[in-house]
C-alpha cells in the first residue's frame, strides 16, 4: 500500500494547495491513504470543524494535530465524535480527543494512526515513549500497518523515537519545525523515518508567517500580529510504500509540489477547480 503524509498545513494557503493538488495526486501516485497534520490550518493556529470537513472533501483520510490542537475550542466536539482525527497520545487521559485512529485505506488495509508530542523545547507532556508503548499494546494483532506522527522540536528526540520504534511501526515521520529534512530512510527493521516532512503553506515567510512581522518583533520586542504569509505556496510531505502483509516499509521519498505544478496536476487529472488562479 502507498501512504502520503502531508506536513503542517498552515492557514488558507496550505489548505488551498491541498484542494488543488491532492485529488490529482491521489490518482497520479496511486495513493491508498492520505494523512495530514492540520494543527496550523486555521489562520496559522488550531483547526475548526469546517476545515476538518474541507480537508476530508479534498481527499485527506486522517488528521493528526499537535501542540496547537486546542487553540480553537469549536474543534472539541469533532475530536470527541470523529474517529479519523487524533490528539497526541501522551496528552492527559482526560484531555479531549482519541489517542489513536483506525482507518481503512483504499486498498482495504487497516491502518493505525498515532500522534505523539515531543518534550524537548515543547510544552510539558507525558512521556511519549511510554504512551506509544501503551497504544501499541492495545492494537489488534491483525493490524500490521502503523503510522506515527512525532510532533517534536528536537531532531535528537525524533531520532530516538524512530530507532525505538524500528520494526514496531511502519513509519515514524516528524512534524512541527516546518522545515523538510533530507534524512528520509528505511531503518534496518523496516520502519520508514524522517525528522520532518516539512510545511504545506507559504514558503516566502518565517515558518508560514509574514517575514516583516516576525522580523520586527524579533529585533525590537515590539509585539505584532504574526499573520499567515501568502506567497510561494508549496505542498510538502513524504510518500511511503508499505508491505501491507508485514507492515514493513519498502520505500520512502519526499514530495514537494508548488502551485504551478498543483495547477498542472489539477488540469491533467481533471479535478475540480482546474482553471488557473
LOGULO-16254 format. One line per field, with one value per residue (C-alpha): x, y, z; residue number from 0; residue in one letter. Coordinates in nm, 4 decimals. Layout:
% residues N
X (X,...)
Y (Y,...)
Z (Z,...)
num (NUM,...)
residuo (A,...)
% end
This chain:
% residues 277
X (0.0000,0.1080,0.0680,0.1168,0.1842,0.1351,0.3274,0.1993,-0.0809,-0.0553,-0.3617,-0.5644,-0.2652,-0.1852,-0.5449,-0.5722,-0.2848,-0.4176,-0.7532,-0.5805,-0.3255,-0.4423,-0.7283,-0.4917,-0.2024,-0.4172,-0.4681,-0.1163,0.0645,-0.1962,-0.2271,-0.4130,-0.4158,-0.3526,-0.2698,-0.2188,-0.1059,-0.3545,-0.2746,-0.1917,-0.4677,-0.6946,-0.5189,-0.1949,-0.3080,-0.5549,-0.8316,-1.2073,-1.4883,-1.5320,-1.1651,-1.1904,-1.4690,-1.2796,-0.9715,-1.1747,-1.3509,-1.0103,-0.9028,-0.7373,-0.8312,-0.6935,-0.5826,-0.3133,-0.2578,-0.0008,0.0662,-0.1896,-0.4658,-0.6969,-0.6414,-0.9927,-1.2467,-1.5014,-1.2914,-1.3526,-1.6769,-1.5083,-1.2195,-1.4612,-1.7038,-1.4958,-1.2770,-1.0252,-0.8700,-0.6312,-0.4771,-0.1190,-0.1350,0.0875,-0.1638,-0.3531,-0.6160,-0.8952,-0.7975,-1.0468,-0.9844,-0.8725,-0.5203,-0.5347,-0.7278,-0.8074,-0.8750,-0.9216,-0.7079,-0.8441,-0.6904,-0.8740,-0.5739,-0.6417,-0.4065,-0.3485,-0.2528,-0.0850,0.0228,0.2880,0.4274,0.7966,0.9289,1.2484,1.1659,0.7936,0.5065,0.5124,0.3543,0.3659,0.6408,0.5867,0.7742,0.5508,0.2444,0.3309,0.4038,0.0587,-0.1200,0.0715,-0.0136,-0.3845,-0.3760,-0.5313,-0.2736,-0.4099,-0.3237,0.0175,0.0382,0.1021,0.1845,0.3270,0.3419,0.6012,0.5359,0.8596,1.1183,1.4499,1.5920,1.7514,1.4047,1.2825,1.5773,1.5451,1.1758,1.2419,1.5069,1.2916,1.0026,1.2091,1.0354,0.7306,0.5659,0.5612,0.6643,0.7666,0.7694,0.8235,0.6382,0.6436,0.9616,0.8018,1.1362,1.1694,1.4750,1.6804,1.7263,1.4500,1.5445,1.4250,1.5673,1.7098,1.3913,1.1609,1.0440,1.0422,1.1833,1.2286,1.2923,1.0450,0.8359,0.8073,0.5338,0.2409,0.1869,0.3652,0.7454,0.8131,0.7728,0.9118,0.7618,0.4466,0.4146,0.4756,0.8500,0.8253,0.6034,0.8254,1.1435,1.0069,0.9166,1.2457,1.4576,1.2602,1.0438,0.7576,0.4592,0.2952,0.0293,0.2016,-0.0263,-0.0038,0.2011,0.0620,0.3417,0.5462,0.2899,0.4086,0.2681,0.5355,0.5212,0.6528,0.5228,0.5843,0.5379,0.4471,0.4077,0.0518,0.1098,0.4050,0.3759,0.7374,0.8177,0.9779,1.0476,1.0170,1.0518,0.9958,0.7200,0.7209,0.4528,0.4420,0.1333,0.2381,0.2629,-0.0579,-0.2441,-0.0880,-0.1879,-0.5425,-0.5706,-0.4194,-0.6372,-0.9479,-1.0069,-1.2478,-1.1112,-0.8624,-0.8670,-0.5640,-0.5800)
Y (0.0000,0.3603,0.6299,1.0057,1.2114,1.5872,1.8108,2.1019,2.2655,2.6410,2.8604,2.9193,2.8941,2.5440,2.4353,2.5863,2.3909,2.0697,2.1346,2.1995,1.9219,1.6346,1.4878,1.4614,1.3378,1.0531,0.9435,1.0114,0.8497,0.5749,0.6721,0.4356,0.6637,1.0326,1.1605,1.5319,1.7314,2.0195,2.1849,2.5171,2.5076,2.7766,3.1096,2.9519,2.8096,2.5311,2.3758,2.4182,2.1751,2.3472,2.2957,1.9326,1.8782,2.0791,1.8577,1.5371,1.6660,1.7299,1.3689,1.3637,1.0399,1.1002,1.4095,1.4483,1.7576,1.8854,2.1458,2.3899,2.1281,2.3178,2.6740,2.6675,2.5417,2.4691,2.1676,1.9861,1.8077,1.6938,1.5489,1.3582,1.2378,1.1642,0.8554,0.9762,1.2648,1.2164,1.4070,1.3386,1.0095,1.1450,1.4137,1.3512,1.0786,1.3258,1.5691,1.5820,1.3500,0.9991,0.8657,0.6505,0.6328,0.3163,0.3886,0.1740,0.2527,0.2476,-0.0963,-0.2306,-0.2288,-0.1393,0.1354,0.2589,0.6276,0.7625,1.1167,1.1961,1.5220,1.5675,1.7036,1.8957,2.2698,2.1820,2.2229,1.9789,1.6470,1.2847,1.0554,0.9842,0.6542,0.5234,0.6498,0.4801,0.1529,0.1729,0.2392,-0.0270,-0.2853,-0.2222,-0.2777,-0.5947,-0.8434,-0.8248,-0.4541,-0.4560,-0.1057,0.1538,0.5198,0.7610,1.1414,1.2597,1.6315,1.7477,2.0256,1.8449,1.6137,1.4117,1.3434,1.2350,1.0083,0.8385,0.7747,0.6425,0.3997,0.2984,0.2107,0.0445,-0.2796,-0.1951,0.0616,0.1097,0.4758,0.7360,1.0751,1.4109,1.7425,2.0781,2.2535,2.3369,2.2605,1.9466,1.7387,1.5322,1.2332,1.0026,0.6354,0.2864,0.1649,-0.1912,-0.3499,-0.1890,0.1447,0.4486,0.7573,1.1293,1.4029,1.6439,1.6199,1.9996,2.2602,2.2835,2.6538,2.9774,2.9471,3.3184,3.3501,3.2692,2.9267,3.0333,3.3821,3.7233,3.7950,4.1634,4.0979,3.8258,4.0226,4.3366,4.1513,3.9615,4.2764,4.5170,4.3047,4.5171,4.2802,4.2342,4.0063,3.7126,3.6931,3.3959,3.4776,3.4269,3.3666,3.0703,2.8119,2.4515,2.1165,1.9163,1.5641,1.2153,0.9042,0.5668,0.2307,-0.0366,-0.4137,-0.4495,-0.8116,-0.7401,-0.3681,-0.3132,-0.0036,-0.0683,0.2846,0.6477,0.9566,1.3256,1.5074,1.8780,2.0429,2.4157,2.5990,2.5789,2.2016,2.1878,2.3590,2.1199,1.8183,1.9517,2.0105,1.6775,1.4765,1.6876,1.7648,2.0394,2.3898,2.3092,2.6647,2.8739,3.1045)
Z (0.0000,-0.0529,0.2125,0.1768,0.4878,0.4415,0.6804,0.8887,0.6884,0.7501,0.7059,0.3934,0.1560,0.2807,0.2516,-0.0958,-0.2453,-0.0932,-0.2561,-0.5898,-0.5905,-0.3725,-0.5812,-0.8771,-0.6636,-0.5343,-0.8931,-1.0208,-0.7279,-0.6724,-0.3064,-0.0761,0.2285,0.2971,0.6461,0.7148,1.0160,1.0393,1.3704,1.1987,0.9394,1.0924,1.0265,1.1435,1.4770,1.5515,1.3427,1.3037,1.2146,0.8769,0.7953,0.9078,0.6535,0.3910,0.4246,0.4023,0.0906,-0.0688,-0.0106,0.3329,0.5125,0.8610,1.0533,1.3172,1.5305,1.7813,2.0478,1.8985,1.8995,2.1381,2.0108,1.8590,2.1111,1.8394,1.7326,2.0629,1.9589,1.6373,1.8365,2.0562,1.7877,1.4778,1.4523,1.1932,1.3877,1.6799,1.9677,2.0850,2.2727,2.5515,2.6469,2.9737,2.9502,3.0306,2.7516,2.4598,2.1681,2.0751,2.1265,1.8139,1.4867,1.2950,0.9287,0.6211,0.3189,-0.0352,-0.0918,0.2143,0.4501,0.8136,0.9298,1.2834,1.3091,1.6231,1.7131,1.9741,2.1123,2.1878,2.5176,2.4348,2.3969,2.3992,2.6460,2.9419,2.8456,2.9500,2.8251,2.4515,2.4708,2.7490,2.5621,2.2339,2.4150,2.5736,2.2448,2.0523,2.3185,2.2570,1.8804,1.7385,1.6124,1.2575,1.2259,1.0624,0.9150,1.1837,1.1210,1.3798,1.3511,1.6024,1.6506,1.8084,1.8036,1.8525,1.5885,1.8684,2.0149,1.6740,1.6036,1.9416,1.8758,1.5269,1.6470,1.9448,1.7131,1.4391,1.3446,1.5557,1.3263,0.9502,0.9584,1.2147,1.0455,1.2105,1.2040,1.3881,1.2641,0.9248,0.7554,0.5379,0.6237,0.3791,0.6095,0.4888,0.5150,0.5970,0.9260,0.9473,1.0844,0.8298,0.9726,0.7442,0.9143,0.8504,1.1059,0.9443,0.6291,0.6065,0.5867,0.3475,0.3067,0.2078,0.1951,0.1409,0.5150,0.8558,0.9210,0.7364,0.8892,0.7319,0.7245,0.8206,1.1211,1.2660,1.1973,1.3649,1.6827,1.6867,1.6528,1.8688,2.1023,1.9739,1.9621,1.6225,1.4785,1.3103,1.0073,0.7714,0.4603,0.1102,-0.1432,-0.2734,-0.1673,-0.1582,-0.0542,0.1255,0.2589,0.2076,0.0333,0.1945,0.0229,0.2770,0.2577,0.3868,0.4884,0.7181,0.7891,0.6840,0.4796,0.1418,0.0192,0.1286,-0.0871,-0.0299,-0.2167,-0.2994,-0.5144,-0.5848,-0.7074,-1.0736,-1.0514,-0.8466,-1.1301,-1.3809,-1.1736,-1.1376,-1.5114,-1.6192,-1.3856,-1.4453,-1.0816,-0.9712,-0.9942,-1.2670,-1.4059,-1.3255,-1.0262)
num (0,1,2,3,4,5,6,7,8,9,10,11,12,13,14,15,16,17,18,19,20,21,22,23,24,25,26,27,28,29,30,31,32,33,34,35,36,37,38,39,40,41,42,43,44,45,46,47,48,49,50,51,52,53,54,55,56,57,58,59,60,61,62,63,64,65,66,67,68,69,70,71,72,73,74,75,76,77,78,79,80,81,82,83,84,85,86,87,88,89,90,91,92,93,94,95,96,97,98,99,100,101,102,103,104,105,106,107,108,109,110,111,112,113,114,115,116,117,118,119,120,121,122,123,124,125,126,127,128,129,130,131,132,133,134,135,136,137,138,139,140,141,142,143,144,145,146,147,148,149,150,151,152,153,154,155,156,157,158,159,160,161,162,163,164,165,166,167,168,169,170,171,172,173,174,175,176,177,178,179,180,181,182,183,184,185,186,187,188,189,190,191,192,193,194,195,196,197,198,199,200,201,202,203,204,205,206,207,208,209,210,211,212,213,214,215,216,217,218,219,220,221,222,223,224,225,226,227,228,229,230,231,232,233,234,235,236,237,238,239,240,241,242,243,244,245,246,247,248,249,250,251,252,253,254,255,256,257,258,259,260,261,262,263,264,265,266,267,268,269,270,271,272,273,274,275,276)
residuo (X,X,X,X,X,X,X,X,X,X,X,X,X,X,X,X,X,X,X,X,X,X,X,X,X,X,X,X,X,X,X,X,X,X,X,X,X,X,X,X,X,X,X,X,X,X,X,X,X,X,X,X,X,X,X,X,X,X,X,X,X,X,X,X,X,X,X,X,X,X,X,X,X,X,X,X,X,X,X,X,X,X,X,X,X,X,X,X,X,X,X,X,X,X,X,X,X,X,X,X,X,X,X,X,X,X,X,X,X,X,X,X,X,X,X,X,X,X,X,X,X,X,X,X,X,X,X,X,X,X,X,X,X,X,X,X,X,X,X,X,X,X,X,X,X,X,X,X,X,X,X,X,X,X,X,X,X,X,X,X,X,X,X,X,X,X,X,X,X,X,X,X,X,X,X,X,X,X,X,X,X,X,X,X,X,X,X,X,X,X,X,X,X,X,X,X,X,X,X,X,X,X,X,X,X,X,X,X,X,X,X,X,X,X,X,X,X,X,X,X,X,X,X,X,X,X,X,X,X,X,X,X,X,X,X,X,X,X,X,X,X,X,X,X,X,X,X,X,X,X,X,X,X,X,X,X,X,X,X,X,X,X,X,X,X,X,X,X,X,X,X,X,X,X,X,X,X)
% end
